[in-house]
Amino acid sequence: MAEFERAAATRPLDRLHCPLCGLPNECGPAQSGTFDTPCWCTAVEFNAEALAALPAEERGRACICFRCATGAASDPK
């Protein structure tokens, strides 16, 4: 593996918007550029329907927002 590929594999992607709704995903590591930054996503249970709705090319690569992750986006007001 080239040095560039090795470095890229250890940094979060700079995707700052939810691939489902387009709103900011508030991903701490994506914002800071390091996995040393904590993120809200480690403390919530993800909605299985939201994860299933992710486009295949985004799975494991882009963070969804809190509303989509928890199903709050589909809750009636």
C-alpha positions in Angstrom: 0.0 0.0 0.0 1.4 3.4 -1.0 2.0 5.9 1.8 -0.8 8.2 0.6 -3.3 5.2 0.6 -2.2 4.3 4.1 -2.7 7.9 5.4 -6.1 8.2 3.7 -7.3 5.0 5.3 -6.6 6.4 8.8 -8.5 9.7 8.3 -12.2 10.2 8.2 -13.8 11.4 5.0 -14.8 15.1 5.0 -18.4 14.4 4.2 -20.3 16.8 6.4 -23.9 16.2 5.2 -26.3 13.4 5.7 -26.6 11.3 2.4 -30.3 10.7 3.3 -31.6 14.2 4.0 -28.8 16.5 3.0 -28.7 18.3 6.4 -25.4 18.6 8.3 -24.5 15.3 10.0 -22.5 16.9 12.8 -19.8 14.2 12.5 -17.0 15.2 14.8 -14.3 13.2 13.1 -15.3 14.5 9.6 -15.2 18.1 10.9 -11.8 17.8 12.6 -10.1 15.4 10.2 -9.2 12.9 12.9 -10.8 9.9 14.5 -9.4 11.2 17.9 -12.4 13.6 17.9 -15.5 12.0 19.7 -18.8 11.8 17.8 -22.4 11.7 18.9 -22.9 8.5 16.9 -21.1 6.3 19.4 -23.9 6.9 22.0 -27.1 6.3 20.0 -28.9 3.2 18.6 -29.2 3.5 14.8 -32.5 3.1 13.1 -32.3 0.0 10.9 -34.6 1.4 8.2 -32.3 4.5 7.9 -29.2 2.4 7.5 -31.0 0.2 4.9 -32.0 3.3 3.0 -28.4 4.4 2.5 -27.2 4.1 -1.1 -24.7 1.3 -1.4 -21.8 3.6 -2.4 -22.3 5.6 0.8 -22.5 2.6 3.3 -19.5 2.7 5.6 -18.3 5.9 4.0 -20.6 8.8 5.0 -22.3 9.6 8.3 -26.0 10.1 8.5 -27.4 12.9 10.8 -28.9 12.3 14.3 -32.5 12.8 13.0 -32.1 10.1 10.4 -30.0 7.8 12.6 -32.6 7.8 15.4 -35.7 7.9 13.2 -36.7 11.4 14.5 -36.9 12.6 10.9 -40.0 10.4 10.3 -41.7 11.2 13.6 -44.8 13.3 13.3 -44.6 16.7 15.0 
